[in-house]
């Protein structure tokens, strides 16, 4: 047996003795076995997560009840008392939705914390295992040059035991490597879980935007209620007069769009041919992209009087409104101090846009407008010029129509 073989054998045998003390349970299957303190912390986190999930389930049940109540009330005969009751139900429902989204955010944060604790525990375990293996190798390296063949043979009763010891050490080394690989797999698995939860948290950022929209909607509902009671003085006759005014304005707007669509589109097509303009898509009409009321929004307080064929975009009173695309001004309706003011533009490809609750109109009918050009300034504050009798506070009402039929603007906006 040459000198190199002696050194290898000596290193294996010495490592065997060291490992018998350092790794007494090395062959045990890898498990999620954390320290007692970590286990207690994980248990408490899971308890908190389960409690929040249970609360979310209960809140969703309550929300469903309010939805059914609102639907039932909205289908009843229109009256002031019924409208106020519907608004109150909507306010209660939105409050619950706000609480639900906040709980979902908290739950996701707890899940991420839970996973982080597991990852840290496994990283520590991996580090400890690697440190032990490194210490074995360092010790063997120091001792291998001082171990003779005689010492190696004396440590075993016979040659068979000697060979068996070598085989056992080889198996032990394989087990050690397998142990580290298993721990690394667990770490990678937990890291993937963390990434997934962080992706969920990104989704919750979207929910946070919806939460802001819900709060805006909640504020709007309260304004609607206060404004409604102020305008009607609690009188049913006054409420019915306001409803009739709103219906007439809606019917007039629809009639104008159908009538003006043809003539305005002919002018537009000639203009587009002369200037060789090509549309590259719509743009947002105001800096904000926060939608406070969606297309055919189920929470729209007057949904069963007339649908909400638009989106409402958050915009402070007096915000500049820009044309979402080049086109002709088909209508610039000034409703005065108490009426509803709006601007209608006709675009290429059968599309048109309507901008409602306009406080200041800056264009004239039959005028050609370039994309991004300022056409007016937003309103919506109850009691202000152009806001109309039914408004939920400062915002921009944006409609997009295809061949005169309302379509969801979010399908066209970038």
PATOR-888461 format. One line per field, with one value per residue: residue number from 1; residue in one letter; z, y, x of N, C-alpha, C in turn. Coordinates in steps of 0.2 Angstrom, whole numbers. Each point is the difference from the previous one (the first is absolute). Layout:
residues N
pos	NUM|... .
code	A|... .
n.w	Z|... .
n.v	Y|... .
n.u	X|... .
ca.w	Z|... .
ca.v	Y|... .
ca.u	X|... .
c.w	Z|... .
c.v	Y|... .
c.u	X|... .
end
This chain:
residues 414
pos	1|2|3|4|5|6|7|8|9|10|11|12|13|14|15|16|17|18|19|20|21|22|23|24|25|26|27|28|29|30|31|32|33|34|35|36|37|38|39|40|41|42|43|44|45|46|47|48|49|50|51|52|53|54|55|56|57|58|59|60|61|62|63|64|65|66|67|68|69|70|71|72|73|74|75|76|77|78|79|80|81|82|83|84|85|86|87|88|89|90|91|92|93|94|95|96|97|98|99|100|101|102|103|104|105|106|107|108|109|110|111|112|113|114|115|116|117|118|119|120|121|122|123|124|125|126|127|128|129|130|131|132|133|134|135|136|137|138|139|140|141|142|143|144|145|146|147|148|149|150|151|152|153|154|155|156|157|158|159|160|161|162|163|164|165|166|167|168|169|170|171|172|173|174|175|176|177|178|179|180|181|182|183|184|185|186|187|188|189|190|191|192|193|194|195|196|197|198|199|200|201|202|203|204|205|206|207|208|209|210|211|212|213|214|215|216|217|218|219|220|221|222|223|224|225|226|227|228|229|230|231|232|233|234|235|236|237|238|239|240|241|242|243|244|245|246|247|248|249|250|251|252|253|254|255|256|257|258|259|260|261|262|263|264|265|266|267|268|269|270|271|272|273|274|275|276|277|278|279|280|281|282|283|284|285|286|287|288|289|290|291|292|293|294|295|296|297|298|299|300|301|302|303|304|305|306|307|308|309|310|311|312|313|314|315|316|317|318|319|320|321|322|323|324|325|326|327|328|329|330|331|332|333|334|335|336|337|338|339|340|341|342|343|344|345|346|347|348|349|350|351|352|353|354|355|356|357|358|359|360|361|362|363|364|365|366|367|368|369|370|371|372|373|374|375|376|377|378|379|380|381|382|383|384|385|386|387|388|389|390|391|392|393|394|395|396|397|398|399|400|401|402|403|404|405|406|407|408|409|410|411|412|413|414 .
code	X|X|X|X|X|X|X|X|X|X|X|X|X|X|X|X|X|X|X|X|X|X|X|X|X|X|X|X|X|X|X|X|X|X|X|X|X|X|X|X|X|X|X|X|X|X|X|X|X|X|X|X|X|X|X|X|X|X|X|X|X|X|X|X|X|X|X|X|X|X|X|X|X|X|X|X|X|X|X|X|X|X|X|X|X|X|X|X|X|X|X|X|X|X|X|X|X|X|X|X|X|X|X|X|X|X|X|X|X|X|X|X|X|X|X|X|X|X|X|X|X|X|X|X|X|X|X|X|X|X|X|X|X|X|X|X|X|X|X|X|X|X|X|X|X|X|X|X|X|X|X|X|X|X|X|X|X|X|X|X|X|X|X|X|X|X|X|X|X|X|X|X|X|X|X|X|X|X|X|X|X|X|X|X|X|X|X|X|X|X|X|X|X|X|X|X|X|X|X|X|X|X|X|X|X|X|X|X|X|X|X|X|X|X|X|X|X|X|X|X|X|X|X|X|X|X|X|X|X|X|X|X|X|X|X|X|X|X|X|X|X|X|X|X|X|X|X|X|X|X|X|X|X|X|X|X|X|X|X|X|X|X|X|X|X|X|X|X|X|X|X|X|X|X|X|X|X|X|X|X|X|X|X|X|X|X|X|X|X|X|X|X|X|X|X|X|X|X|X|X|X|X|X|X|X|X|X|X|X|X|X|X|X|X|X|X|X|X|X|X|X|X|X|X|X|X|X|X|X|X|X|X|X|X|X|X|X|X|X|X|X|X|X|X|X|X|X|X|X|X|X|X|X|X|X|X|X|X|X|X|X|X|X|X|X|X|X|X|X|X|X|X|X|X|X|X|X|X|X|X|X|X|X|X|X|X|X|X|X|X|X|X|X|X|X|X|X|X|X|X|X|X|X|X|X|X|X|X|X|X|X|X|X|X .
n.w	0|-5|1|-6|-1|3|-3|-6|2|2|-5|-4|4|0|-6|0|4|-4|-6|4|2|-6|-3|6|-3|-4|1|5|-2|-5|5|0|3|2|2|6|0|-5|2|6|-3|-3|5|3|-5|0|7|0|-4|4|5|-4|-2|6|2|-5|2|7|-2|-3|5|4|-4|-1|7|1|-4|3|6|-2|-3|5|4|-4|0|6|1|-5|6|3|4|-5|-3|5|1|-7|0|5|-4|-5|4|3|-6|-2|5|-1|-7|2|5|-5|-4|5|2|-6|1|6|-3|-6|4|3|-6|-2|5|-1|-6|1|5|-4|-5|4|2|-6|-2|7|-1|-6|3|5|-4|-4|6|1|-6|0|6|-2|-6|4|4|-5|-3|7|0|-6|1|5|-4|3|-4|5|1|-7|-1|4|-3|-4|2|-5|-6|2|7|-2|-4|4|3|-5|-1|6|-1|-5|4|5|-4|-3|6|2|-6|1|6|-2|-5|5|4|-5|-1|6|1|-6|3|6|-4|-4|6|3|-5|1|7|-2|-5|5|3|-6|0|6|-4|-5|5|1|-7|-1|6|-3|-6|4|3|-6|-2|6|-1|-7|3|4|-5|-4|5|2|-6|0|7|-2|-6|3|6|-2|-5|0|0|4|3|-1|2|5|1|-1|3|4|0|0|4|3|-1|2|5|1|0|3|4|0|1|5|1|-4|1|6|-1|-4|4|5|-4|-2|6|2|-5|2|6|-3|4|4|2|6|1|5|3|7|1|6|5|4|2|5|-1|1|-6|-1|-6|-1|4|4|2|-6|4|-7|1|5|1|0|-5|3|-6|5|0|7|-1|5|2|2|3|-6|-1|-3|-4|-2|-6|1|-5|-6|-2|-2|2|2|6|2|4|1|5|0|4|-3|-6|-4|1|-7|-2|-6|0|-7|0|-2|-5|-1|2|6|3|6|1|6|2|-6|3|-4|-5|-3|-3|-7|-1|-4|6|-4|4|1|-1|7|-4|4|2|6|5|4|1|1|3|4|-4|-4|-4|-3|7|-1|0|-4|5|0|-2|1|-7|-4|-3|-2|-6|-2|-7|-2|-6|5|1|6|1|3|2|5|-5|0|6|0 .
n.v	-6|5|5|1|-7|0|6|-2|-6|3|4|-6|-3|5|1|-7|0|5|-3|-6|5|3|-6|-1|5|0|-6|4|-1|4|4|3|0|5|5|-1|5|-3|-6|3|3|-6|-3|5|0|-7|1|5|-4|-5|4|3|-6|-2|5|-1|-6|1|4|-5|-3|4|0|-7|0|5|-4|-6|4|2|-6|-3|5|-1|-6|3|2|4|1|6|-3|-2|6|3|-5|0|7|0|-4|4|5|-3|-2|6|2|-5|2|6|-2|-3|5|4|-4|0|7|0|-4|3|5|-3|-2|6|3|-4|2|6|-1|-4|5|4|-4|-1|7|1|-4|2|6|-2|-3|5|3|-5|0|6|0|-4|3|6|-4|-3|6|2|-5|1|5|0|-2|-5|-5|-1|6|0|-5|3|4|-6|-5|1|-3|-5|1|0|-5|-3|2|-1|-6|-1|1|-4|-5|1|0|-5|-2|2|-2|-5|0|2|-4|-4|3|0|-6|-1|3|-3|-6|2|1|-5|-3|2|-2|-6|0|2|-4|-3|2|-2|-6|0|2|-4|-5|2|-1|-6|-1|3|-4|-5|2|1|-6|-2|4|-2|-6|2|2|-6|-4|3|0|-6|-1|3|-3|-5|2|-6|3|-4|5|3|-6|-1|7|-1|-5|4|4|-4|-3|6|2|-6|1|6|-2|-5|4|4|-5|-3|6|2|-6|0|6|-1|-6|3|5|-4|-4|6|2|-6|0|6|-2|-5|1|-3|-4|2|1|-2|5|0|2|-3|4|0|-6|4|-6|5|0|-7|-3|3|4|-6|4|1|5|2|-6|0|6|0|-4|-3|3|0|3|0|5|-1|5|4|4|1|-7|2|1|-6|1|-6|3|0|5|0|7|-5|1|7|-4|7|-3|5|4|-2|1|-4|1|-1|-4|0|-5|1|-6|-2|-4|4|3|1|6|-1|6|-3|4|3|3|-1|2|-3|-3|0|0|-5|1|0|-6|1|-6|0|3|5|-3|0|1|-4|-3|0|5|-3|3|-3|5|-2|0|3|-2|-5|2|-3|6|3|-1|-4|1|-6|1|-6|2|-5|4|4|-6|1|1|-5|7|-4|-2|6|1|3 .
n.u	4|0|4|-2|0|6|1|-2|3|6|-1|-1|4|4|-2|0|6|2|-2|2|4|2|-1|-2|-4|6|-1|-1|-6|1|-1|-6|6|-4|4|-1|5|4|-1|1|5|2|-1|3|5|0|0|5|3|-1|2|5|2|-1|4|5|-1|0|5|3|-2|2|6|-1|-1|4|4|-3|1|6|2|-3|4|6|-3|0|-6|2|3|-1|-5|-2|1|-3|-5|-1|1|-4|-4|1|-1|-5|-2|1|-3|-4|0|0|-4|-3|0|-2|-5|-1|1|-3|-5|1|0|-5|-2|2|-3|-5|0|1|-4|-4|0|0|-4|-2|1|-2|-5|-1|0|-4|-4|1|-2|-5|-3|0|-2|-4|-1|0|-3|-4|0|-2|-5|-2|4|-3|-4|2|3|5|0|0|5|4|-3|2|-5|-3|2|-4|1|6|-1|-3|5|4|-3|0|6|1|-4|4|5|-3|-1|6|3|-3|2|6|0|-2|4|4|-3|0|6|2|-3|3|5|-2|-1|6|3|-3|2|6|-1|-3|6|3|-3|2|5|-2|-1|6|1|-3|4|5|-2|0|5|2|-1|3|5|0|-1|4|4|-1|0|5|2|-2|2|6|0|-2|4|2|-1|-5|-4|5|-1|-7|0|4|-4|-5|3|2|-6|-3|5|-1|-7|0|4|-4|-5|4|3|-6|-3|4|-1|-6|-3|1|-2|-4|-1|-1|-3|-3|-1|-2|-4|-3|0|-3|-5|4|-5|4|-7|-4|-1|3|-6|2|5|-5|2|-2|-3|-5|-2|-1|1|-7|3|1|5|-1|0|1|3|-5|3|7|3|6|-1|4|6|0|3|4|-3|5|-4|-1|0|5|-5|3|0|-4|-2|3|-4|-7|-1|-4|1|-2|-3|-2|0|4|-3|-6|1|0|6|0|6|-2|5|1|2|6|-1|-5|6|-2|1|-2|1|-2|-4|0|5|5|-3|5|-5|0|-7|2|3|6|0|6|3|-3|-4|1|-5|3|-4|2|-6|-6|3|-4|-4|5|2|-5|-1|-6|-6|3|3|6|1|6|-1|2|-6|3|-3|0|-1|-2|0|1|3|-2|6|4|1|0|-4|0|0|6 .
ca.w	0|0|4|-2|2|8|2|-1|5|7|0|1|6|5|-1|3|7|1|-2|4|5|-3|-3|3|-3|-6|-5|1|-5|1|2|3|7|2|8|4|0|-7|-1|3|-4|-6|2|1|-6|-3|3|-3|-7|0|3|-5|-5|3|0|-7|-2|3|-3|-7|1|2|-6|-4|2|-2|-7|-1|2|-5|-6|2|1|-6|-4|2|-2|2|4|4|5|-3|-3|6|3|-4|1|7|-1|-4|5|5|-4|-2|6|1|-5|3|5|-3|-4|5|3|-5|0|6|-1|-4|4|5|-4|-2|7|2|-5|2|6|-2|-4|5|4|-4|-1|5|0|-6|2|5|-3|-4|5|3|-5|-1|6|-1|-5|3|5|-3|-3|4|3|-5|-1|7|1|-3|-2|6|4|-3|1|7|1|-2|2|-6|-6|-2|3|-3|-7|2|3|-6|-3|4|0|-7|0|5|-4|-5|4|2|-6|-1|5|-2|-6|2|4|-5|-3|5|-1|-6|0|4|-3|-5|4|1|-7|-1|4|-2|-6|3|3|-6|-1|5|-1|-4|5|4|-4|1|6|-1|-4|4|5|-4|-1|6|0|-5|2|6|-3|-3|5|3|-5|-2|5|0|-6|0|6|2|-4|-5|-7|-2|-2|-6|-5|-2|-4|-6|-3|-2|-6|-6|-2|-2|-7|-5|-1|-5|-7|-3|-2|-6|-5|-2|-1|-7|-2|3|-2|-7|1|3|-5|-4|4|1|-7|-2|5|0|7|2|7|3|6|4|6|5|-1|6|2|4|-3|6|-2|6|-2|-6|-5|3|7|4|5|-2|4|-4|-6|-3|-3|-6|1|0|-6|0|6|3|1|5|-3|4|-3|-4|-3|-7|-4|-6|-5|0|-7|-5|-2|-1|5|-3|5|6|4|6|4|5|8|3|-5|-2|-6|-3|-6|-4|-6|-4|-2|-6|1|3|7|2|7|3|7|3|6|-2|4|-5|-7|-3|-7|-3|-4|-7|0|0|6|0|6|5|0|5|-2|6|7|3|6|4|6|1|0|-4|-7|-5|4|-1|6|3|0|6|2|-6|-3|-7|-3|-7|-4|-7|-3|-6|-4|4|5|5|1|6|-2|2|-5|-5|3|1 .
ca.v	6|5|5|4|-4|0|6|-1|-4|4|6|-2|-3|6|4|-4|1|7|1|-3|4|6|-2|-6|-2|2|-4|2|3|7|2|6|-1|6|1|1|7|2|-3|4|7|-2|-2|6|3|-4|1|7|-1|-4|5|5|-3|-1|7|2|-4|3|7|-1|-3|6|4|-3|2|7|1|-2|5|5|-2|0|6|4|-2|2|7|6|5|3|-4|-7|1|1|-6|-3|3|-3|-7|0|3|-6|-5|2|0|-7|-1|3|-4|-6|1|2|-6|-4|2|-2|-7|-1|2|-5|-6|1|-1|-7|-4|3|-3|-7|0|2|-6|-5|3|-1|-7|-1|3|-4|-6|1|2|-6|-4|4|-2|-7|0|3|-4|-5|3|1|-7|-5|0|-3|-7|-5|-6|-4|3|-2|-7|-1|3|-5|-7|-4|3|1|6|6|1|2|6|4|0|4|8|3|1|6|6|1|2|7|4|-1|4|8|1|0|6|5|-1|3|7|2|0|5|6|0|2|8|4|0|5|6|1|1|6|5|0|4|7|2|1|7|5|-1|2|8|1|-2|6|6|-2|1|8|2|-2|4|7|-1|0|7|4|-2|3|8|2|-2|2|-6|0|-5|4|2|-5|-2|5|-1|-6|1|4|-5|-5|4|1|-6|-1|5|-1|-6|3|4|-4|-3|4|4|-5|0|6|2|-5|2|5|-3|-4|5|3|-6|-1|6|1|-7|-1|-7|0|-5|-2|5|2|2|7|4|-4|-6|-6|-4|-1|0|-4|-4|-1|-4|-1|-2|5|6|1|0|-5|-3|6|0|-3|4|-2|4|0|6|1|4|7|6|5|4|-3|0|-6|0|-5|-6|-1|6|-1|6|1|-1|4|3|2|3|-1|6|0|-5|-6|-5|3|-5|1|-6|0|-6|-2|-5|-7|0|2|7|0|5|2|3|4|5|6|5|-2|4|-1|1|-6|-1|1|-6|0|-4|-4|4|7|2|1|3|-1|-5|2|-5|2|2|7|4|0|-6|-6|-3|-2|-6|-1|-3|4|2|-5|1|-5|-1|-5|-2|-3|-4|0|3|-4|1|-6|1|3|-3|-5|5|5|-3 .
ca.u	-4|4|-1|-6|-5|0|-2|-8|-3|0|-4|-7|-1|-1|-7|-5|-1|-2|-7|-4|-2|-3|-6|-3|-7|1|-4|-8|-3|0|-7|-1|1|3|0|-6|-2|-3|-6|-5|-1|-4|-7|-4|-1|-5|-6|-3|-2|-6|-5|-2|-4|-7|-4|-1|-5|-6|-1|-3|-7|-4|0|-5|-7|-1|-1|-7|-4|0|-4|-7|-3|0|-5|-7|-2|5|-2|6|2|3|7|5|2|5|6|2|2|6|5|2|3|7|4|2|5|6|3|2|7|6|2|3|7|3|1|5|6|2|2|7|4|0|4|7|3|2|6|5|1|3|6|4|2|5|6|3|2|6|6|3|4|6|4|2|5|6|3|3|6|6|3|2|8|3|-3|4|-4|-1|-6|-6|-2|-2|-7|-5|2|2|0|-7|-2|3|-3|-7|1|1|-7|-4|2|-3|-7|-1|2|-5|-6|1|-2|-7|-3|1|-4|-7|-1|0|-6|-5|1|-3|-7|-2|2|-5|-7|0|-1|-8|-3|2|-4|-6|0|-1|-8|-3|1|-6|-5|0|-3|-7|-2|0|-6|-6|0|-2|-7|-3|-1|-5|-7|-2|-1|-7|-5|-1|-2|-7|-5|0|-3|-7|-3|-4|-6|-1|-1|6|5|-3|2|8|0|-2|5|6|-2|0|7|3|-3|3|7|0|-3|5|5|-2|-1|6|5|1|3|6|5|1|5|6|3|4|6|5|3|5|6|4|1|-1|0|4|-3|-2|4|-5|-2|2|6|-2|-3|-4|-7|-4|-6|1|-5|-5|1|-6|-1|-3|-6|-6|1|-6|-4|3|6|6|3|6|4|1|8|1|2|-2|-4|4|5|0|-2|3|-3|3|2|-2|-7|-4|-5|-6|-4|3|-6|1|-6|-1|2|-3|-1|5|4|5|3|0|4|-1|6|0|-1|-6|0|-2|1|-4|3|-6|0|5|-1|2|1|6|-1|-6|-2|2|7|4|4|5|0|4|-2|-4|-7|-4|2|-5|-4|-3|-2|-7|-2|5|-2|1|0|-6|-3|2|8|3|6|4|3|-1|-4|2|-4|3|-5|1|-6|-5|-2|5|5|4|6|6|2|3|5|6 .
c.w	0|4|-1|3|8|2|-1|5|6|0|1|6|5|-1|2|7|2|-1|4|6|-2|-4|2|-4|-7|-5|0|-6|1|2|1|7|3|8|3|0|-7|-1|4|-4|-6|2|2|-6|-4|3|-2|-7|-1|3|-5|-6|2|0|-7|-3|2|-3|-7|0|1|-6|-5|2|-2|-8|-2|2|-5|-6|1|0|-7|-5|2|-3|2|4|4|6|-2|-2|6|3|-4|1|7|0|-4|5|4|-4|-2|7|2|-5|2|5|-2|-3|5|3|-5|-1|6|0|-4|3|5|-3|-2|6|2|-5|2|6|-2|-4|5|4|-4|-2|5|1|-5|2|5|-3|-4|4|3|-5|-2|6|-1|-5|2|5|-4|-4|4|3|-5|-1|6|1|-4|-2|6|4|-3|1|8|2|-2|2|-6|-6|-3|3|-3|-6|2|3|-6|-3|4|0|-7|0|4|-4|-5|4|2|-6|-2|5|-2|-6|2|3|-5|-5|4|-1|-6|-1|4|-3|-6|3|1|-6|-2|4|-1|-6|2|3|-5|-2|5|0|-5|4|4|-4|0|6|0|-3|4|5|-4|-1|6|2|-4|2|6|-3|-4|5|3|-6|-2|5|0|-6|1|6|3|-3|-6|-7|-2|-3|-7|-6|-2|-4|-7|-4|-2|-5|-7|-2|-3|-7|-5|-2|-5|-7|-3|-3|-7|-6|-3|-2|-8|-3|2|-3|-7|0|2|-5|-6|3|0|-7|-2|4|0|8|1|8|3|6|5|6|5|0|6|2|4|-4|5|-2|6|-1|-6|-5|3|7|4|6|-2|3|-4|-5|-3|-3|-8|1|0|-6|-1|6|3|2|5|-3|5|-4|-4|-3|-8|-4|-7|-5|0|-7|-4|-2|0|7|-3|5|5|4|6|4|5|7|3|-4|-1|-6|-2|-7|-4|-6|-4|-3|-6|3|4|8|2|8|3|7|4|7|-1|3|-5|-7|-4|-8|-2|-5|-7|0|0|6|-1|7|5|1|6|-3|5|7|4|6|4|7|1|0|-4|-7|-4|4|-1|7|4|-1|6|2|-6|-3|-8|-2|-7|-3|-6|-3|-7|-4|4|6|6|1|6|-2|2|-5|-5|3|1|7 .
c.v	6|6|4|-4|1|6|0|-4|3|5|-3|-3|5|3|-4|1|7|0|-4|4|6|-1|-6|-2|2|-3|1|4|8|2|8|0|7|-1|1|7|2|-4|3|6|-2|-2|6|4|-3|1|7|0|-3|4|5|-3|-1|6|2|-4|3|7|-1|-3|7|5|-3|2|7|0|-2|5|6|-1|0|7|4|-2|2|7|5|5|3|-4|-7|2|2|-6|-4|2|-2|-7|0|2|-6|-5|2|0|-7|-2|3|-4|-7|0|1|-7|-5|2|-2|-7|-2|2|-5|-6|1|0|-7|-4|3|-4|-7|1|2|-6|-5|2|-1|-8|-2|2|-4|-7|1|2|-7|-4|4|-2|-7|0|3|-4|-6|2|0|-6|-5|-1|-4|-7|-5|-6|-4|3|-1|-7|-1|2|-5|-6|-4|4|1|6|6|2|2|8|5|1|4|8|2|1|6|7|1|2|7|5|0|5|7|1|0|6|6|0|3|7|3|0|5|7|1|2|7|4|0|4|7|2|1|7|6|1|4|7|2|0|6|6|0|2|8|2|-1|6|6|-1|1|7|2|-2|5|7|0|1|8|4|-1|3|7|2|-1|3|-6|0|-5|3|3|-5|-3|5|-1|-7|1|5|-4|-4|4|2|-6|-2|5|-2|-6|2|4|-4|-4|5|3|-5|0|6|1|-5|1|5|-3|-4|4|3|-5|-1|6|0|-7|-2|-8|0|-6|-2|6|2|2|8|4|-4|-6|-5|-5|1|0|-4|-3|1|-4|-2|-2|4|7|2|1|-5|-2|6|0|-3|5|-2|3|-3|7|0|5|7|5|5|5|-3|0|-7|0|-5|-6|-2|6|-1|7|0|0|3|2|3|3|0|5|-2|-7|-7|-4|2|-6|2|-7|1|-6|-2|-5|-7|-1|1|7|0|6|2|4|4|5|7|6|-3|4|-1|2|-6|1|2|-7|1|-5|-4|3|7|1|2|3|-1|-4|4|-6|2|2|7|4|0|-7|-7|-4|-2|-6|-1|-3|4|1|-6|1|-7|-1|-6|-1|-4|-3|0|3|-4|0|-7|2|4|-3|-5|4|4|-5|-3 .
c.u	4|-2|-7|-6|-1|-3|-8|-3|-1|-5|-8|-1|0|-6|-5|-1|-3|-8|-4|-2|-4|-7|-3|-6|0|-5|-8|-2|-1|-7|0|0|4|1|-6|-3|-3|-6|-6|-2|-4|-7|-4|-2|-6|-7|-3|-2|-7|-6|-2|-4|-7|-4|-2|-6|-7|-2|-3|-7|-4|-1|-5|-7|-1|-1|-7|-5|0|-4|-7|-3|0|-5|-7|-2|5|-4|6|2|3|7|5|1|5|7|3|3|7|6|2|4|7|5|2|5|6|4|2|7|6|2|3|8|3|2|6|7|2|2|7|5|1|6|7|3|2|7|6|2|4|7|5|2|5|7|4|3|6|6|3|4|7|5|3|6|6|3|4|6|6|3|2|7|3|-3|4|-4|-1|-6|-7|-2|-2|-7|-5|3|2|0|-8|-3|3|-4|-8|0|0|-7|-5|1|-2|-7|-2|1|-6|-6|1|-2|-7|-4|0|-5|-7|-2|0|-6|-6|1|-3|-7|-4|1|-5|-7|0|-1|-7|-4|1|-4|-7|-1|0|-7|-3|1|-5|-6|0|-2|-7|-3|-1|-6|-6|-1|-3|-8|-5|-1|-5|-7|-2|-2|-7|-5|-1|-2|-7|-5|0|-4|-8|-3|-5|-7|0|-1|6|5|-2|2|7|1|-2|5|6|-2|0|7|3|-3|3|7|0|-2|5|5|-2|-1|7|6|2|4|7|5|2|6|7|4|3|6|6|4|5|6|3|1|-2|-1|4|-3|-2|5|-5|-1|2|6|-2|-3|-4|-7|-4|-7|1|-6|-5|1|-6|-1|-2|-7|-7|-1|-7|-5|3|7|6|4|7|5|1|8|1|4|-2|-4|5|6|0|-2|3|-4|4|3|-2|-7|-3|-4|-7|-5|4|-6|1|-7|-1|2|-3|0|7|4|5|2|0|5|-1|7|0|-3|-7|-1|-2|2|-5|3|-5|2|6|-2|1|1|4|0|-7|-2|2|8|4|5|6|1|5|-2|-5|-7|-5|3|-5|-3|-3|-2|-7|-2|4|-3|2|0|-6|-3|2|8|2|6|4|3|-1|-4|2|-3|4|-6|2|-6|-6|-2|6|4|4|6|7|2|4|6|6|1 .
end
